[in-house]
Amino acid sequence: MVEQQQPRNAAEQAWEGKRRRHGIAAFVVGLLGALAFFAFFPGLPHIIDGGAVLVSLAVGVLARWGWQVWFVRTAGKKAGPD
C-alpha cells in the first residue's frame, strides 16, 4: 500500500520557499563574486575561460550549501528543543 504524504501547513511551505529563494540568491552571489574575482583581480589574465566558469560554479554551489546549513541551523536554534 502506498503511503500518502500529509499535506504541509502554510508556515512550513513558506519556510521551504524562503530557504529555496535564499539558497538561489547565495548561489548567484557566489557565482558572480568568483567571476568578478577572475575578471578584475590584478595579476590574473582578465579572461573568463572555461576553468574560471567551472570554479565559479563550484564557489556558487559551496556558497549555497553553506548558506542553507547556516539557515537551517539558526532556524533550529530559534525553534528550540521539542
PDB file of N, CA, C and O in Angstrom, chain B, residues numbered from 101:
ATOM      1  N   MET B 101       0.840  -1.169   0.000  1.00  0.00           N
ATOM      2  CA  MET B 101       0.000   0.000   0.000  1.00  0.00           C
ATOM      3  C   MET B 101       0.891   1.241   0.000  1.00  0.00           C
ATOM      4  O   MET B 101       1.920   1.279   0.675  1.00  0.00           O
ATOM      5  N   VAL B 102       0.502   2.212  -0.732  1.00  0.00           N
ATOM      6  CA  VAL B 102       1.279   3.438  -0.866  1.00  0.00           C
ATOM      7  C   VAL B 102       0.848   4.432   0.211  1.00  0.00           C
ATOM      8  O   VAL B 102      -0.335   4.723   0.388  1.00  0.00           O
ATOM      9  N   GLU B 103       1.850   4.937   0.918  1.00  0.00           N
ATOM     10  CA  GLU B 103       1.545   5.941   1.931  1.00  0.00           C
ATOM     11  C   GLU B 103       1.383   7.296   1.268  1.00  0.00           C
ATOM     12  O   GLU B 103       2.126   7.650   0.352  1.00  0.00           O
ATOM     13  N   GLN B 104       0.414   8.037   1.739  1.00  0.00           N
ATOM     14  CA  GLN B 104       0.218   9.375   1.224  1.00  0.00           C
ATOM     15  C   GLN B 104       0.902  10.361   2.155  1.00  0.00           C
ATOM     16  O   GLN B 104       0.886  10.206   3.376  1.00  0.00           O
ATOM     17  N   GLN B 105       1.503  11.379   1.550  1.00  0.00           N
ATOM     18  CA  GLN B 105       2.146  12.382   2.370  1.00  0.00           C
ATOM     19  C   GLN B 105       1.097  13.288   2.992  1.00  0.00           C
ATOM     20  O   GLN B 105       0.077  13.611   2.383  1.00  0.00           O
ATOM     21  N   GLN B 106       1.380  13.683   4.219  1.00  0.00           N
ATOM     22  CA  GLN B 106       0.497  14.614   4.887  1.00  0.00           C
ATOM     23  C   GLN B 106       0.614  15.978   4.205  1.00  0.00           C
ATOM     24  O   GLN B 106       1.718  16.403   3.865  1.00  0.00           O
ATOM     25  N   PRO B 107      -0.497  16.658   4.005  1.00  0.00           N
ATOM     26  CA  PRO B 107      -0.383  17.997   3.437  1.00  0.00           C
ATOM     27  C   PRO B 107       0.336  18.913   4.429  1.00  0.00           C
ATOM     28  O   PRO B 107       0.028  18.933   5.621  1.00  0.00           O
ATOM     29  N   ARG B 108       1.289  19.658   3.908  1.00  0.00           N
ATOM     30  CA  ARG B 108       2.071  20.527   4.782  1.00  0.00           C
ATOM     31  C   ARG B 108       1.299  21.814   5.051  1.00  0.00           C
ATOM     32  O   ARG B 108       0.532  22.296   4.218  1.00  0.00           O
ATOM     33  N   ASN B 109       1.529  22.343   6.232  1.00  0.00           N
ATOM     34  CA  ASN B 109       0.830  23.579   6.564  1.00  0.00           C
ATOM     35  C   ASN B 109       1.492  24.767   5.874  1.00  0.00           C
ATOM     36  O   ASN B 109       2.572  24.641   5.297  1.00  0.00           O
ATOM     37  N   ALA B 110       0.836  25.915   5.940  1.00  0.00           N
ATOM     38  CA  ALA B 110       1.293  27.101   5.220  1.00  0.00           C
ATOM     39  C   ALA B 110       2.626  27.607   5.759  1.00  0.00           C
ATOM     40  O   ALA B 110       3.465  28.075   4.989  1.00  0.00           O
ATOM     41  N   ALA B 111       2.830  27.518   7.064  1.00  0.00           N
ATOM     42  CA  ALA B 111       4.081  28.007   7.643  1.00  0.00           C
ATOM     43  C   ALA B 111       5.269  27.185   7.148  1.00  0.00           C
ATOM     44  O   ALA B 111       6.331  27.735   6.855  1.00  0.00           O
ATOM     45  N   GLU B 112       5.091  25.882   7.058  1.00  0.00           N
ATOM     46  CA  GLU B 112       6.169  25.017   6.582  1.00  0.00           C
ATOM     47  C   GLU B 112       6.462  25.273   5.106  1.00  0.00           C
ATOM     48  O   GLU B 112       7.622  25.279   4.693  1.00  0.00           O
ATOM     49  N   GLN B 113       5.424  25.482   4.318  1.00  0.00           N
ATOM     50  CA  GLN B 113       5.628  25.789   2.903  1.00  0.00           C
ATOM     51  C   GLN B 113       6.314  27.137   2.726  1.00  0.00           C
ATOM     52  O   GLN B 113       7.167  27.288   1.851  1.00  0.00           O
ATOM     53  N   ALA B 114       5.947  28.121   3.554  1.00  0.00           N
ATOM     54  CA  ALA B 114       6.580  29.436   3.474  1.00  0.00           C
ATOM     55  C   ALA B 114       8.059  29.339   3.847  1.00  0.00           C
ATOM     56  O   ALA B 114       8.903  29.962   3.204  1.00  0.00           O
ATOM     57  N   TRP B 115       8.375  28.557   4.887  1.00  0.00           N
ATOM     58  CA  TRP B 115       9.772  28.387   5.297  1.00  0.00           C
ATOM     59  C   TRP B 115      10.575  27.711   4.196  1.00  0.00           C
ATOM     60  O   TRP B 115      11.708  28.106   3.920  1.00  0.00           O
ATOM     61  N   GLU B 116      10.003  26.704   3.571  1.00  0.00           N
ATOM     62  CA  GLU B 116      10.697  25.999   2.490  1.00  0.00           C
ATOM     63  C   GLU B 116      10.929  26.928   1.296  1.00  0.00           C
ATOM     64  O   GLU B 116      11.996  26.889   0.684  1.00  0.00           O
ATOM     65  N   GLY B 117       9.948  27.754   0.963  1.00  0.00           N
ATOM     66  CA  GLY B 117      10.114  28.708  -0.126  1.00  0.00           C
ATOM     67  C   GLY B 117      11.180  29.748   0.183  1.00  0.00           C
ATOM     68  O   GLY B 117      11.968  30.120  -0.687  1.00  0.00           O
ATOM     69  N   LYS B 118      11.199  30.218   1.433  1.00  0.00           N
ATOM     70  CA  LYS B 118      12.212  31.192   1.843  1.00  0.00           C
ATOM     71  C   LYS B 118      13.604  30.573   1.784  1.00  0.00           C
ATOM     72  O   LYS B 118      14.553  31.215   1.334  1.00  0.00           O
ATOM     73  N   ARG B 119      13.727  29.330   2.239  1.00  0.00           N
ATOM     74  CA  ARG B 119      15.012  28.634   2.208  1.00  0.00           C
ATOM     75  C   ARG B 119      15.490  28.463   0.763  1.00  0.00           C
ATOM     76  O   ARG B 119      16.676  28.624   0.475  1.00  0.00           O
ATOM     77  N   ARG B 120      14.578  28.144  -0.125  1.00  0.00           N
ATOM     78  CA  ARG B 120      14.935  27.958  -1.535  1.00  0.00           C
ATOM     79  C   ARG B 120      15.368  29.274  -2.179  1.00  0.00           C
ATOM     80  O   ARG B 120      16.372  29.320  -2.889  1.00  0.00           O
ATOM     81  N   ARG B 121      14.605  30.348  -1.930  1.00  0.00           N
ATOM     82  CA  ARG B 121      14.955  31.653  -2.505  1.00  0.00           C
ATOM     83  C   ARG B 121      16.305  32.138  -1.995  1.00  0.00           C
ATOM     84  O   ARG B 121      17.119  32.650  -2.764  1.00  0.00           O
ATOM     85  N   HIS B 122      16.538  31.976  -0.706  1.00  0.00           N
ATOM     86  CA  HIS B 122      17.815  32.411  -0.141  1.00  0.00           C
ATOM     87  C   HIS B 122      18.965  31.559  -0.670  1.00  0.00           C
ATOM     88  O   HIS B 122      20.066  32.068  -0.881  1.00  0.00           O
ATOM     89  N   GLY B 123      18.721  30.276  -0.886  1.00  0.00           N
ATOM     90  CA  GLY B 123      19.755  29.414  -1.455  1.00  0.00           C
ATOM     91  C   GLY B 123      20.120  29.818  -2.868  1.00  0.00           C
ATOM     92  O   GLY B 123      21.295  29.812  -3.237  1.00  0.00           O
ATOM     93  N   ILE B 124      19.129  30.167  -3.653  1.00  0.00           N
ATOM     94  CA  ILE B 124      19.389  30.616  -5.026  1.00  0.00           C
ATOM     95  C   ILE B 124      20.161  31.928  -5.005  1.00  0.00           C
ATOM     96  O   ILE B 124      21.094  32.115  -5.786  1.00  0.00           O
ATOM     97  N   ALA B 125      19.775  32.834  -4.118  1.00  0.00           N
ATOM     98  CA  ALA B 125      20.485  34.110  -4.014  1.00  0.00           C
ATOM     99  C   ALA B 125      21.943  33.891  -3.601  1.00  0.00           C
ATOM    100  O   ALA B 125      22.839  34.543  -4.138  1.00  0.00           O
ATOM    101  N   ALA B 126      22.189  32.986  -2.660  1.00  0.00           N
ATOM    102  CA  ALA B 126      23.559  32.697  -2.226  1.00  0.00           C
ATOM    103  C   ALA B 126      24.373  32.109  -3.369  1.00  0.00           C
ATOM    104  O   ALA B 126      25.549  32.440  -3.523  1.00  0.00           O
ATOM    105  N   PHE B 127      23.764  31.239  -4.175  1.00  0.00           N
ATOM    106  CA  PHE B 127      24.457  30.669  -5.331  1.00  0.00           C
ATOM    107  C   PHE B 127      24.852  31.760  -6.314  1.00  0.00           C
ATOM    108  O   PHE B 127      25.986  31.785  -6.793  1.00  0.00           O
ATOM    109  N   VAL B 128      23.927  32.658  -6.616  1.00  0.00           N
ATOM    110  CA  VAL B 128      24.194  33.722  -7.590  1.00  0.00           C
ATOM    111  C   VAL B 128      25.289  34.658  -7.066  1.00  0.00           C
ATOM    112  O   VAL B 128      26.174  35.060  -7.821  1.00  0.00           O
ATOM    113  N   VAL B 129      25.230  35.005  -5.780  1.00  0.00           N
ATOM    114  CA  VAL B 129      26.256  35.879  -5.210  1.00  0.00           C
ATOM    115  C   VAL B 129      27.628  35.201  -5.267  1.00  0.00           C
ATOM    116  O   VAL B 129      28.614  35.843  -5.629  1.00  0.00           O
ATOM    117  N   GLY B 130      27.702  33.922  -4.918  1.00  0.00           N
ATOM    118  CA  GLY B 130      28.970  33.200  -5.001  1.00  0.00           C
ATOM    119  C   GLY B 130      29.488  33.105  -6.419  1.00  0.00           C
ATOM    120  O   GLY B 130      30.679  33.301  -6.663  1.00  0.00           O
ATOM    121  N   LEU B 131      28.618  32.811  -7.342  1.00  0.00           N
ATOM    122  CA  LEU B 131      28.998  32.703  -8.753  1.00  0.00           C
ATOM    123  C   LEU B 131      29.525  34.032  -9.286  1.00  0.00           C
ATOM    124  O   LEU B 131      30.599  34.089  -9.884  1.00  0.00           O
ATOM    125  N   LEU B 132      28.764  35.095  -9.066  1.00  0.00           N
ATOM    126  CA  LEU B 132      29.177  36.399  -9.580  1.00  0.00           C
ATOM    127  C   LEU B 132      30.420  36.921  -8.861  1.00  0.00           C
ATOM    128  O   LEU B 132      31.268  37.568  -9.474  1.00  0.00           O
ATOM    129  N   GLY B 133      30.526  36.640  -7.571  1.00  0.00           N
ATOM    130  CA  GLY B 133      31.719  37.058  -6.840  1.00  0.00           C
ATOM    131  C   GLY B 133      32.974  36.391  -7.372  1.00  0.00           C
ATOM    132  O   GLY B 133      34.007  37.041  -7.532  1.00  0.00           O
ATOM    133  N   ALA B 134      32.890  35.103  -7.646  1.00  0.00           N
ATOM    134  CA  ALA B 134      34.053  34.386  -8.181  1.00  0.00           C
ATOM    135  C   ALA B 134      34.372  34.850  -9.605  1.00  0.00           C
ATOM    136  O   ALA B 134      35.543  34.995  -9.956  1.00  0.00           O
ATOM    137  N   LEU B 135      33.354  35.082 -10.420  1.00  0.00           N
ATOM    138  CA  LEU B 135      33.604  35.588 -11.775  1.00  0.00           C
ATOM    139  C   LEU B 135      34.240  36.977 -11.728  1.00  0.00           C
ATOM    140  O   LEU B 135      35.140  37.279 -12.511  1.00  0.00           O
ATOM    141  N   ALA B 136      33.768  37.818 -10.808  1.00  0.00           N
ATOM    142  CA  ALA B 136      34.355  39.153 -10.669  1.00  0.00           C
ATOM    143  C   ALA B 136      35.811  39.051 -10.215  1.00  0.00           C
ATOM    144  O   ALA B 136      36.657  39.828 -10.660  1.00  0.00           O
ATOM    145  N   PHE B 137      36.100  38.105  -9.341  1.00  0.00           N
ATOM    146  CA  PHE B 137      37.473  37.902  -8.905  1.00  0.00           C
ATOM    147  C   PHE B 137      38.361  37.567 -10.095  1.00  0.00           C
ATOM    148  O   PHE B 137      39.426  38.160 -10.266  1.00  0.00           O
ATOM    149  N   PHE B 138      37.926  36.623 -10.914  1.00  0.00           N
ATOM    150  CA  PHE B 138      38.729  36.234 -12.077  1.00  0.00           C
ATOM    151  C   PHE B 138      38.815  37.360 -13.107  1.00  0.00           C
ATOM    152  O   PHE B 138      39.808  37.456 -13.827  1.00  0.00           O
ATOM    153  N   ALA B 139      37.809  38.199 -13.187  1.00  0.00           N
ATOM    154  CA  ALA B 139      37.810  39.256 -14.196  1.00  0.00           C
ATOM    155  C   ALA B 139      38.644  40.459 -13.784  1.00  0.00           C
ATOM    156  O   ALA B 139      39.254  41.100 -14.640  1.00  0.00           O
ATOM    157  N   PHE B 140      38.687  40.788 -12.476  1.00  0.00           N
ATOM    158  CA  PHE B 140      39.268  42.058 -12.067  1.00  0.00           C
ATOM    159  C   PHE B 140      40.467  41.951 -11.128  1.00  0.00           C
ATOM    160  O   PHE B 140      41.083  42.974 -10.829  1.00  0.00           O
ATOM    161  N   PHE B 141      40.825  40.759 -10.649  1.00  0.00           N
ATOM    162  CA  PHE B 141      41.941  40.650  -9.713  1.00  0.00           C
ATOM    163  C   PHE B 141      43.248  40.955 -10.434  1.00  0.00           C
ATOM    164  O   PHE B 141      43.524  40.371 -11.481  1.00  0.00           O
ATOM    165  N   PRO B 142      44.063  41.869  -9.884  1.00  0.00           N
ATOM    166  CA  PRO B 142      45.324  42.215 -10.548  1.00  0.00           C
ATOM    167  C   PRO B 142      46.268  41.008 -10.629  1.00  0.00           C
ATOM    168  O   PRO B 142      46.357  40.210  -9.696  1.00  0.00           O
ATOM    169  N   GLY B 143      46.944  40.897 -11.721  1.00  0.00           N
ATOM    170  CA  GLY B 143      47.908  39.819 -11.908  1.00  0.00           C
ATOM    171  C   GLY B 143      47.345  38.617 -12.638  1.00  0.00           C
ATOM    172  O   GLY B 143      48.105  37.794 -13.147  1.00  0.00           O
ATOM    173  N   LEU B 144      46.053  38.502 -12.699  1.00  0.00           N
ATOM    174  CA  LEU B 144      45.443  37.408 -13.458  1.00  0.00           C
ATOM    175  C   LEU B 144      45.135  37.898 -14.866  1.00  0.00           C
ATOM    176  O   LEU B 144      44.857  39.080 -15.068  1.00  0.00           O
ATOM    177  N   PRO B 145      45.185  36.999 -15.831  1.00  0.00           N
ATOM    178  CA  PRO B 145      44.740  37.421 -17.164  1.00  0.00           C
ATOM    179  C   PRO B 145      43.244  37.722 -17.099  1.00  0.00           C
ATOM    180  O   PRO B 145      42.473  36.920 -16.572  1.00  0.00           O
ATOM    181  N   HIS B 146      42.843  38.836 -17.616  1.00  0.00           N
ATOM    182  CA  HIS B 146      41.449  39.268 -17.499  1.00  0.00           C
ATOM    183  C   HIS B 146      40.587  38.606 -18.569  1.00  0.00           C
ATOM    184  O   HIS B 146      39.940  39.265 -19.383  1.00  0.00           O
ATOM    185  N   ILE B 147      40.605  37.300 -18.533  1.00  0.00           N
ATOM    186  CA  ILE B 147      39.840  36.497 -19.480  1.00  0.00           C
ATOM    187  C   ILE B 147      39.053  35.471 -18.682  1.00  0.00           C
ATOM    188  O   ILE B 147      39.610  34.773 -17.835  1.00  0.00           O
ATOM    189  N   ILE B 148      37.791  35.384 -18.947  1.00  0.00           N
ATOM    190  CA  ILE B 148      36.964  34.365 -18.297  1.00  0.00           C
ATOM    191  C   ILE B 148      36.987  33.140 -19.207  1.00  0.00           C
ATOM    192  O   ILE B 148      36.333  33.118 -20.250  1.00  0.00           O
ATOM    193  N   ASP B 149      37.741  32.124 -18.804  1.00  0.00           N
ATOM    194  CA  ASP B 149      37.825  30.906 -19.598  1.00  0.00           C
ATOM    195  C   ASP B 149      36.971  29.809 -18.952  1.00  0.00           C
ATOM    196  O   ASP B 149      36.281  30.037 -17.959  1.00  0.00           O
ATOM    197  N   GLY B 150      37.039  28.647 -19.531  1.00  0.00           N
ATOM    198  CA  GLY B 150      36.226  27.530 -19.031  1.00  0.00           C
ATOM    199  C   GLY B 150      36.558  27.154 -17.601  1.00  0.00           C
ATOM    200  O   GLY B 150      35.659  26.831 -16.825  1.00  0.00           O
ATOM    201  N   GLY B 151      37.822  27.190 -17.240  1.00  0.00           N
ATOM    202  CA  GLY B 151      38.215  26.860 -15.873  1.00  0.00           C
ATOM    203  C   GLY B 151      37.656  27.846 -14.868  1.00  0.00           C
ATOM    204  O   GLY B 151      37.224  27.457 -13.783  1.00  0.00           O
ATOM    205  N   ALA B 152      37.662  29.129 -15.228  1.00  0.00           N
ATOM    206  CA  ALA B 152      37.109  30.145 -14.335  1.00  0.00           C
ATOM    207  C   ALA B 152      35.609  29.947 -14.159  1.00  0.00           C
ATOM    208  O   ALA B 152      35.082  30.152 -13.066  1.00  0.00           O
ATOM    209  N   VAL B 153      34.932  29.560 -15.202  1.00  0.00           N
ATOM    210  CA  VAL B 153      33.490  29.316 -15.105  1.00  0.00           C
ATOM    211  C   VAL B 153      33.221  28.113 -14.212  1.00  0.00           C
ATOM    212  O   VAL B 153      32.321  28.155 -13.374  1.00  0.00           O
ATOM    213  N   LEU B 154      33.991  27.042 -14.381  1.00  0.00           N
ATOM    214  CA  LEU B 154      33.790  25.859 -13.536  1.00  0.00           C
ATOM    215  C   LEU B 154      34.081  26.153 -12.070  1.00  0.00           C
ATOM    216  O   LEU B 154      33.338  25.720 -11.189  1.00  0.00           O
ATOM    217  N   VAL B 155      35.152  26.883 -11.807  1.00  0.00           N
ATOM    218  CA  VAL B 155      35.475  27.243 -10.429  1.00  0.00           C
ATOM    219  C   VAL B 155      34.390  28.150  -9.858  1.00  0.00           C
ATOM    220  O   VAL B 155      34.025  28.011  -8.691  1.00  0.00           O
ATOM    221  N   SER B 156      33.877  29.064 -10.650  1.00  0.00           N
ATOM    222  CA  SER B 156      32.821  29.958 -10.191  1.00  0.00           C
ATOM    223  C   SER B 156      31.545  29.186  -9.873  1.00  0.00           C
ATOM    224  O   SER B 156      30.861  29.488  -8.895  1.00  0.00           O
ATOM    225  N   LEU B 157      31.226  28.198 -10.691  1.00  0.00           N
ATOM    226  CA  LEU B 157      30.070  27.348 -10.392  1.00  0.00           C
ATOM    227  C   LEU B 157      30.276  26.589  -9.085  1.00  0.00           C
ATOM    228  O   LEU B 157      29.351  26.461  -8.283  1.00  0.00           O
ATOM    229  N   ALA B 158      31.491  26.087  -8.876  1.00  0.00           N
ATOM    230  CA  ALA B 158      31.785  25.370  -7.634  1.00  0.00           C
ATOM    231  C   ALA B 158      31.680  26.304  -6.427  1.00  0.00           C
ATOM    232  O   ALA B 158      31.160  25.911  -5.382  1.00  0.00           O
ATOM    233  N   VAL B 159      32.167  27.526  -6.564  1.00  0.00           N
ATOM    234  CA  VAL B 159      32.053  28.502  -5.475  1.00  0.00           C
ATOM    235  C   VAL B 159      30.582  28.815  -5.207  1.00  0.00           C
ATOM    236  O   VAL B 159      30.176  28.939  -4.051  1.00  0.00           O
ATOM    237  N   GLY B 160      29.788  28.942  -6.257  1.00  0.00           N
ATOM    238  CA  GLY B 160      28.356  29.177  -6.089  1.00  0.00           C
ATOM    239  C   GLY B 160      27.669  28.043  -5.355  1.00  0.00           C
ATOM    240  O   GLY B 160      26.828  28.271  -4.485  1.00  0.00           O
ATOM    241  N   VAL B 161      28.030  26.815  -5.712  1.00  0.00           N
ATOM    242  CA  VAL B 161      27.449  25.644  -5.037  1.00  0.00           C
ATOM    243  C   VAL B 161      27.860  25.615  -3.569  1.00  0.00           C
ATOM    244  O   VAL B 161      27.031  25.344  -2.700  1.00  0.00           O
ATOM    245  N   LEU B 162      29.132  25.892  -3.286  1.00  0.00           N
ATOM    246  CA  LEU B 162      29.590  25.935  -1.893  1.00  0.00           C
ATOM    247  C   LEU B 162      28.911  27.047  -1.101  1.00  0.00           C
ATOM    248  O   LEU B 162      28.575  26.864   0.069  1.00  0.00           O
ATOM    249  N   ALA B 163      28.709  28.200  -1.737  1.00  0.00           N
ATOM    250  CA  ALA B 163      28.021  29.299  -1.062  1.00  0.00           C
ATOM    251  C   ALA B 163      26.582  28.915  -0.742  1.00  0.00           C
ATOM    252  O   ALA B 163      26.091  29.202   0.350  1.00  0.00           O
ATOM    253  N   ARG B 164      25.904  28.270  -1.683  1.00  0.00           N
ATOM    254  CA  ARG B 164      24.522  27.842  -1.451  1.00  0.00           C
ATOM    255  C   ARG B 164      24.457  26.805  -0.342  1.00  0.00           C
ATOM    256  O   ARG B 164      23.586  26.876   0.526  1.00  0.00           O
ATOM    257  N   TRP B 165      25.361  25.852  -0.361  1.00  0.00           N
ATOM    258  CA  TRP B 165      25.387  24.814   0.667  1.00  0.00           C
ATOM    259  C   TRP B 165      25.651  25.427   2.043  1.00  0.00           C
ATOM    260  O   TRP B 165      24.972  25.102   3.017  1.00  0.00           O
ATOM    261  N   GLY B 166      26.639  26.310   2.111  1.00  0.00           N
ATOM    262  CA  GLY B 166      26.962  26.947   3.384  1.00  0.00           C
ATOM    263  C   GLY B 166      25.816  27.781   3.913  1.00  0.00           C
ATOM    264  O   GLY B 166      25.529  27.756   5.110  1.00  0.00           O
ATOM    265  N   TRP B 167      25.160  28.515   3.042  1.00  0.00           N
ATOM    266  CA  TRP B 167      24.031  29.331   3.462  1.00  0.00           C
ATOM    267  C   TRP B 167      22.896  28.455   3.979  1.00  0.00           C
ATOM    268  O   TRP B 167      22.300  28.771   5.009  1.00  0.00           O
ATOM    269  N   GLN B 168      22.588  27.376   3.296  1.00  0.00           N
ATOM    270  CA  GLN B 168      21.485  26.531   3.724  1.00  0.00           C
ATOM    271  C   GLN B 168      21.795  25.830   5.039  1.00  0.00           C
ATOM    272  O   GLN B 168      20.901  25.665   5.869  1.00  0.00           O
ATOM    273  N   VAL B 169      23.039  25.414   5.248  1.00  0.00           N
ATOM    274  CA  VAL B 169      23.411  24.811   6.529  1.00  0.00           C
ATOM    275  C   VAL B 169      23.229  25.831   7.644  1.00  0.00           C
ATOM    276  O   VAL B 169      22.669  25.515   8.694  1.00  0.00           O
ATOM    277  N   TRP B 170      23.699  27.048   7.420  1.00  0.00           N
ATOM    278  CA  TRP B 170      23.573  28.092   8.430  1.00  0.00           C
ATOM    279  C   TRP B 170      22.111  28.441   8.664  1.00  0.00           C
ATOM    280  O   TRP B 170      21.698  28.621   9.810  1.00  0.00           O
ATOM    281  N   PHE B 171      21.320  28.541   7.596  1.00  0.00           N
ATOM    282  CA  PHE B 171      19.914  28.904   7.686  1.00  0.00           C
ATOM    283  C   PHE B 171      19.125  27.867   8.486  1.00  0.00           C
ATOM    284  O   PHE B 171      18.325  28.227   9.350  1.00  0.00           O
ATOM    285  N   VAL B 172      19.345  26.593   8.203  1.00  0.00           N
ATOM    286  CA  VAL B 172      18.638  25.526   8.910  1.00  0.00           C
ATOM    287  C   VAL B 172      19.085  25.465  10.369  1.00  0.00           C
ATOM    288  O   VAL B 172      18.267  25.260  11.266  1.00  0.00           O
ATOM    289  N   ARG B 173      20.385  25.643  10.601  1.00  0.00           N
ATOM    290  CA  ARG B 173      20.902  25.589  11.972  1.00  0.00           C
ATOM    291  C   ARG B 173      20.333  26.725  12.823  1.00  0.00           C
ATOM    292  O   ARG B 173      19.941  26.498  13.968  1.00  0.00           O
ATOM    293  N   THR B 174      20.284  27.943  12.279  1.00  0.00           N
ATOM    294  CA  THR B 174      19.756  29.059  13.062  1.00  0.00           C
ATOM    295  C   THR B 174      18.246  28.940  13.234  1.00  0.00           C
ATOM    296  O   THR B 174      17.708  29.356  14.259  1.00  0.00           O
ATOM    297  N   ALA B 175      17.559  28.380  12.247  1.00  0.00           N
ATOM    298  CA  ALA B 175      16.116  28.180  12.400  1.00  0.00           C
ATOM    299  C   ALA B 175      15.842  27.153  13.488  1.00  0.00           C
ATOM    300  O   ALA B 175      14.865  27.280  14.227  1.00  0.00           O
ATOM    301  N   GLY B 176      16.693  26.136  13.596  1.00  0.00           N
ATOM    302  CA  GLY B 176      16.540  25.137  14.650  1.00  0.00           C
ATOM    303  C   GLY B 176      16.784  25.728  16.022  1.00  0.00           C
ATOM    304  O   GLY B 176      16.107  25.352  16.979  1.00  0.00           O
ATOM    305  N   LYS B 177      17.735  26.644  16.147  1.00  0.00           N
ATOM    306  CA  LYS B 177      18.005  27.281  17.432  1.00  0.00           C
ATOM    307  C   LYS B 177      16.860  28.193  17.846  1.00  0.00           C
ATOM    308  O   LYS B 177      16.538  28.288  19.030  1.00  0.00           O
ATOM    309  N   LYS B 178      16.241  28.866  16.873  1.00  0.00           N
ATOM    310  CA  LYS B 178      15.116  29.752  17.175  1.00  0.00           C
ATOM    311  C   LYS B 178      13.898  28.949  17.634  1.00  0.00           C
ATOM    312  O   LYS B 178      13.149  29.386  18.508  1.00  0.00           O
ATOM    313  N   ALA B 179      13.711  27.778  17.039  1.00  0.00           N
ATOM    314  CA  ALA B 179      12.544  26.967  17.378  1.00  0.00           C
ATOM    315  C   ALA B 179      12.714  26.341  18.770  1.00  0.00           C
ATOM    316  O   ALA B 179      11.729  26.109  19.470  1.00  0.00           O
ATOM    317  N   GLY B 180      13.941  26.072  19.161  1.00  0.00           N
ATOM    318  CA  GLY B 180      14.179  25.466  20.464  1.00  0.00           C
ATOM    319  C   GLY B 180      13.953  23.964  20.417  1.00  0.00           C
ATOM    320  O   GLY B 180      13.455  23.429  19.427  1.00  0.00           O
ATOM    321  N   PRO B 181      14.328  23.288  21.506  1.00  0.00           N
ATOM    322  CA  PRO B 181      14.145  21.834  21.525  1.00  0.00           C
ATOM    323  C   PRO B 181      12.679  21.470  21.653  1.00  0.00           C
ATOM    324  O   PRO B 181      11.916  22.137  22.351  1.00  0.00           O
ATOM    325  N   ASP B 182      12.298  20.407  20.973  1.00  0.00           N
ATOM    326  CA  ASP B 182      10.899  19.941  21.034  1.00  0.00           C
ATOM    327  C   ASP B 182      10.705  18.922  22.105  1.00  0.00           C
ATOM    328  O   ASP B 182       9.593  18.426  22.292  1.00  0.00           O
TER     329      ASP B 182
END
